[in-house]
C-alpha cells in the first residue's frame, strides 16, 4: 500500500491515523481508565512516529509537522454529512 509513498509521507499518514483514533477516543463512549489508556497509547504511537520523522527532517521540523497535523486533524471542526 505504501510502496510509492516516501517515508516522510508514510509517517505523516500514520500520525494522522493515530490522531483520528485519538480524536474518536475523546468523543467516544468509553470512560475512565480504558479511555485514558487508549488515548495514552495513541499519543505514544504519535511520539514514536515523530521520532522516526525526525530522522528524515530533523527534530524541530518534525515537531512543527506534528503540531500542524494535530491542529488540522484534532482541533478542526468535524463536518457532519
C-alpha positions as CSV (number, residue, x, y, z in Angstrom):
1,X,0.0,0.0,0.0
2,X,2.8,2.4,0.8
3,X,5.2,1.2,-1.9
4,X,5.2,4.6,-3.8
5,X,4.9,6.8,-0.8
6,X,8.0,8.4,0.6
7,X,9.0,7.6,4.2
8,X,8.0,11.1,5.3
9,X,4.6,10.9,3.6
10,X,4.1,7.4,5.1
11,X,4.9,8.7,8.6
12,X,2.7,11.7,8.2
13,X,-0.2,9.4,7.2
14,X,0.4,7.2,10.2
15,X,0.4,10.2,12.5
16,X,-2.9,11.4,11.1
17,X,-4.4,8.0,11.5
18,X,-3.3,7.9,15.2
19,X,-4.7,11.4,15.7
20,X,-8.0,10.5,14.2
21,X,-8.2,7.5,16.5
22,X,-7.3,9.7,19.5
23,X,-10.0,12.2,18.5
24,X,-12.5,9.4,18.4
25,X,-11.3,8.4,21.8
26,X,-12.0,11.9,23.1
27,X,-15.5,11.8,21.7
28,X,-16.3,8.1,22.4
29,X,-18.4,6.5,25.0
30,X,-15.6,4.8,26.9
31,X,-14.7,6.3,30.2
32,X,-12.2,6.2,33.0
33,X,-9.1,4.2,32.8
34,X,-10.0,2.5,29.5
35,X,-10.3,5.8,27.7
36,X,-7.1,7.1,29.3
37,X,-5.1,4.1,28.3
38,X,-6.5,4.2,24.7
39,X,-5.5,7.9,24.3
40,X,-2.1,7.4,26.0
41,X,-1.3,4.6,23.6
42,X,-2.2,6.8,20.6
43,X,0.0,9.6,22.0
44,X,2.9,7.1,22.4
45,X,2.5,6.0,18.8
46,X,2.5,9.6,17.6
47,X,5.7,10.2,19.6
48,X,7.3,7.1,18.1
49,X,6.3,8.3,14.6
50,X,7.6,11.8,15.4
51,X,11.0,10.4,16.4
52,X,11.2,8.4,13.1
53,X,10.2,11.5,11.2
54,X,12.9,13.5,12.9
55,X,15.5,11.1,11.4
56,X,14.4,12.3,8.0
57,X,13.7,16.0,8.5
58,X,15.2,17.0,11.9
59,X,13.7,17.3,15.3
60,X,12.4,20.9,15.0
61,X,10.7,20.3,11.7
62,X,9.2,17.0,12.9
63,X,7.8,18.8,15.9
64,X,6.3,21.5,13.6
65,X,4.8,18.9,11.3
66,X,3.2,17.0,14.3
67,X,1.8,20.3,15.7
68,X,0.3,21.3,12.3
69,X,-1.2,17.8,11.8
70,X,-2.7,18.0,15.3
71,X,-4.3,21.3,14.5
72,X,-5.6,20.1,11.2
73,X,-6.8,16.7,12.5
74,X,-7.9,17.1,16.1
75,X,-8.8,20.7,16.5
76,X,-10.7,21.3,13.2
77,X,-14.4,21.0,13.4
78,X,-16.0,17.8,12.2
79,X,-18.2,18.1,9.2
80,X,-21.5,16.3,9.5
81,X,-22.8,15.0,6.2
